[in-house]
Amino acid sequence: YLKTLLVFIGLIFVLFSVLGETYAETNPQVYFQASVTKVSPNREFTVQVLVDTAEPINAIDIDISYSEDTLELVSINSSKSFIDFWRGGSENLQSGNTINLQGGSIEPFSGNNGEVITLKFRAKKEGQANLSFTKVNLYYADGKGTRAPTEPAPPLKVSVIEGAKIETVALEDGEAEDRTPP
């Protein structure tokens, strides 16, 4: 009897461990993908804001802050975004050093590397350039506006160094920028 009870308890433990891991893997995640890790002052680089989600989502509310002393936002490109409609239009997303992304899509998105937006920055001066998510709300496409639990994303750090050899990163769609100085 004791042996059967121990096997039963062991099976329950394994079942809950597997379910817990599966649940953690299905939470949507928002993250940055940059074209560079190091850049010289006065050079431009791009940062994509991407989403991975197993369950379909169709609305977002994301705030991103960046270090104004080392970065200047040059442009915002939503041409490859799965978001169809932006609150205030895709041109009016910046306020100070905060980028507010609020929008929705007709077709729900699920999968990996879903592009929310691409940001182009110019490095202003030497230092550590930082981007971080200050708010991340994703909403399931369930007709109820259910907010999805999200996994925390690490901040993005880009080193701005005079005369630095530029280190490019291959982006998913193969559009990494070659910003090596002449």
N, C-alpha and C positions, 0 to 999 in steps of 0.2 A: 504494500500500500504506500509506504513512504517513497519507494523508488518511483512509482507512477506519479505521485504528487510532485516530486522534484522535476520529473520530465515535463509535466504539465506547466509548472511555474517557469521552467526554462523556455518552453515554447512561447508562452505569453510574453516573456522578456524579449525574446528575439522578434516577435511580431510587433511589439511597441517600438523597438529600436528601428526596425525597417520603416514603419509608418512615420515615425518622427523624422527620419532622414528624407523620406519621400515628400513630406509636407514642406520641409525646409527648401528642397530643390524646386518646388513649384511656386514659391513666392516670387513675384516679379522683381527684377533688379534693373535699376537705372544706373548708368555709368558713363564715364568719359573715355574717349579714345582720341589721342592726340597724334598729329603727324610728326611731332618731334619730342625729344626729351631735353634737348639743349638747343638754344638759339642765341644769336648775337643781337645786340640792341639794334633797333630800326628794321628788323626783319619780321616778316609776317609768317604765321602758321595757323593751321586749322585744328579745331577741336569738334569732334562729333559727340552729340548726346544720344546714347543708344539705350534700347530697352530689350531685355530678354524676359519672356513670359510664356508659360505653358497655357494659361487660360486667356481667352480673348479679352482685350481691353479696347475701349473706344473713347476715353477722355483722360486728360492729364492736367495737372496743376503743379508746376515745378518752378522753384526759385533757385537761381544760381548766382553766387557772389564771386567776384574776382578782385584781385589786388590792383587797384587803380594806379598805385605808384609804379608798378612794373609793366602793366598791360593797358592797351587801348583797344576797345572793341571797334573793329573796322567794318564788319558786315555780318549779317545774319542771313543764312540761306535755308529756306524751307522747301526747296524744289523736290527733294527726294524724301521728304517726310511722309510718314503714314498719317499724319494729322492733316485733315482737309480744311478745317475752319479754325482760325485763331481769334481769340478775344482781342479786339482792338486792331486786328490786322497783323500780319507777320512783320511789318516794318516798325511797329510801335511796342516793342517788347522790352526796351531798356529803360531803367530809371536809376541814374547814378551808377553805382557799381553792381547793380542787381539786374539780372535778366529774368523776367517773369514769363513763363511759358504756360499759357492756358489755352486749351483747345480740345477739339473733338474730331472724330472721323466717322465717315459714313460706313466704311467697311472696317469691322474690328480687326485688330492686329494680334496675332499670336506667333511666337517663334523667337528666333535669336537675331541679334544685331538690327533690330528695328530702329530706323533713324527717326529721331524726334526733330533734330535740327543740326545744322553745321554752323559753327561760329568761327569767324576769322579774327585773329588778334594780331596786333603789332607789339613787339617787345619795346618798351620805352627806355629802360635803363637796366644796368646790371642788378642782379638780385634774384630772389626766389619768387617766381610767379605762381600764384595759387588760384585754383578754381575749386569751389566746393558747393555741394547741394545744401541749401538752407531749408528747403521744403520739397518733399516728394510725395505727391498724391496721384495715384493711378486708379482708374475706375473700371471695374469689370463691365463688359458689354452684356449685362444681364437684364437690362430694362428697369433696374431699380436704383442705379447710381451707387452700387456697392463699392466702397473703397477697398482696394486690394492691399493686403499687408505687403510691405516692400522690404527688401534686404538693404541694409545701409551700404552706401557706396563710399569708397575712400576718396579723399580730395585728389585733385590732379596737381602735380608740382612739375614746373618746367624751369630749368636753370637758365637764366639770362646771363651770358658771360661774353665779354668783349673778345673777339677773335676766336670764339669757340668753334671747334670742328662740329658741324651740325650733324646730329644723330637723327636720321629719319626712321620712322616706324612705318611698316607696311600696313596700310589700312585695308579693311575687308574688301572693298571694291577695287583695290589696286591703284588708288589715286594718291599715294603718298607723295608729298612734295619734296623735291630736291632743292634744298635751300643752302647748299654748300657755297660759301663765298668764292668768288673767282680768284 
